[in-house]
Amino acid sequence: MTTVAAAFLSLVCAIAPAHADATVTDGKVGLSVKGKGLSVKRAGGWMDGHGTGVRARLYTVYKGERTDITRWKDATPVTAGTTKFSDVDWNLKGRNFPDGAWLCIEFNRADGTPCAKIHR
């Protein structure tokens, strides 16, 4: 019976799509991706610190080619206790990406550009 259960579990795991959920940081910049399989529902990010004119955008890298996904968007300054950061969020409404594409964020006031790999 345990052999049948193990076989069933491995079959279910093999066909169940992986989640496109990820949280990645690079220096003072972070990226959060929410979705399932190759479909991304929401993506957003943050940058430590804030000031005037902080903006961000999403882009992908697939097979060595960069493509902008969003235009520059103003980030919202957030203060939580003594922590200050800039926050930005996009509703991508289940946008599909190619298997193996990298979804990345960049801020105009920070060097880090974290990326999350979208895959099955």
C-alpha positions in Angstrom: 0.0 0.0 0.0 2.9 2.4 0.7 4.3 1.8 -2.8 0.9 2.7 -4.4 0.7 5.8 -2.2 4.3 6.8 -3.1 3.6 6.3 -6.8 0.4 8.4 -6.6 2.2 11.1 -4.7 5.0 11.3 -7.3 2.5 11.4 -10.1 0.6 14.2 -8.5 3.8 16.2 -7.8 5.0 15.7 -11.4 1.8 17.2 -13.0 1.0 19.9 -10.4 2.3 23.3 -11.6 5.0 25.0 -9.6 4.1 28.3 -8.1 5.6 31.5 -9.6 5.9 32.9 -6.1 9.3 34.3 -5.1 10.9 37.0 -3.0 14.4 38.0 -4.0 16.7 40.8 -2.7 19.8 42.4 -4.2 21.4 45.0 -2.0 18.8 47.5 -0.9 16.2 46.4 -3.5 13.6 43.6 -3.2 11.3 41.9 -5.6 8.1 39.9 -4.8 6.3 37.8 -7.4 2.9 36.1 -6.9 1.5 33.6 -9.4 1.2 30.0 -10.4 3.3 28.2 -13.0 4.1 30.6 -15.9 1.3 33.0 -14.9 2.1 36.0 -12.7 -0.8 37.8 -11.0 1.1 40.4 -9.0 4.7 41.7 -8.8 6.1 44.5 -6.7 9.2 45.7 -5.0 10.8 47.8 -2.4 13.9 49.9 -1.9 15.4 50.8 1.4 15.1 54.5 2.1 12.9 57.0 0.3 13.0 60.4 -1.1 11.5 62.4 -3.9 11.3 61.0 -7.4 11.8 57.3 -6.6 10.4 55.2 -9.4 10.6 51.6 -10.5 9.8 49.4 -13.5 9.6 45.7 -14.3 11.4 44.0 -17.2 12.1 40.4 -18.4 15.3 38.8 -19.7 14.6 35.8 -21.9 17.3 34.1 -24.1 19.6 37.1 -23.5 17.0 39.7 -24.6 15.7 42.4 -22.3 12.0 43.5 -22.6 10.4 46.2 -20.5 7.1 45.0 -19.0 5.9 48.2 -17.3 6.6 51.8 -17.6 8.3 53.8 -14.8 5.9 54.0 -11.8 6.2 56.3 -8.8 7.0 54.4 -5.6 5.1 55.2 -2.4 7.2 56.2 0.6 6.5 54.1 3.7 7.6 54.5 7.3 7.2 51.7 9.7 8.8 52.6 13.1 12.3 53.6 12.3 12.4 51.8 8.9 11.9 53.8 5.8 11.4 52.3 2.3 9.8 52.9 -1.0 7.2 50.5 -2.2 5.7 49.8 -5.7 3.2 47.1 -6.9 1.7 46.0 -10.2 -1.4 43.9 -11.0 -0.3 41.8 -13.9 -3.7 40.0 -14.1 -2.3 36.5 -14.7 0.2 37.5 -17.5 2.0 34.5 -18.9 5.7 34.4 -19.4 7.9 32.0 -21.3 9.3 29.1 -19.3 12.8 30.2 -18.1 12.2 33.9 -18.3 13.6 36.2 -15.6 11.3 38.8 -14.2 13.3 41.7 -12.8 12.7 45.1 -11.1 14.9 48.2 -11.2 14.6 51.4 -9.3 16.0 54.7 -10.6 17.7 55.5 -7.2 19.3 52.1 -6.4 21.9 49.8 -7.9 20.3 46.4 -7.1 18.2 44.6 -9.8 16.8 41.4 -8.3 15.2 38.9 -10.7 13.0 35.8 -10.2 13.0 32.9 -12.6 9.6 32.0 -14.0 9.3 28.3 -14.7 6.9 25.4 -14.6 
